[in-house]
Amino acid sequence: MQHILLTETILYVANQQASTDFYENLFRQKADLNVPGMTEFRLSDTCKLGLMPNDGIAKILKDKTPHPQTGQGIPRCELYFYVADVATEYANAITLGAKEISGIENRDWGDKVCYFADLDGHVIAFAERF
C-alpha cells in the first residue's frame, strides 16, 4: 500500500510516566513527544510507537467498547522488532526488569527471537534473521 506513509502503533497504558520511562530505557532514546495524554517514539522514518493512558482513550471510545483497564495484564498485542543484535536487546530488557516470556531461541520461521512483557502485559519480541 503505497498510500500509507507512516505507521503509528499506540499502546494503552495504566501509567503513562512509568511506561514512558520503561520504553525510553528499552529503546535507549528519549520520547519525541511527551505531553499529558500521549507519548511518542519515532522508531524509524515510517514507524512510531505511542503510549496513551487507558483513561484518555476511554474518553474517546466512550461506551462503544469495554474500558481498556479491564484488559490490564492480558496480552493485547505484540510488538515485533527486528534488531541488529538480539543478545544486546535481551540483556537490556532483563536489566530493566521486563518480564521474560521466552529467552533467545531460533524459531522455525527463520528468526532468532526473545519475548518479554512490558508493564501492561503487552508482548515485545526482539528478533534477528539467522
ABEGO torsion letter per residue (X at the ends): XAABABBBBBBBBABAAAAAAAAAAAAGBBBABBBBGBBBBBABAABBBBBBBAAAAAAAAEAABBBAAAABGBBABBBBBBBABAAAAAAAAAAAGBBBABBBBBBAAGBBBBBBBBAAGBBBBBBBBX
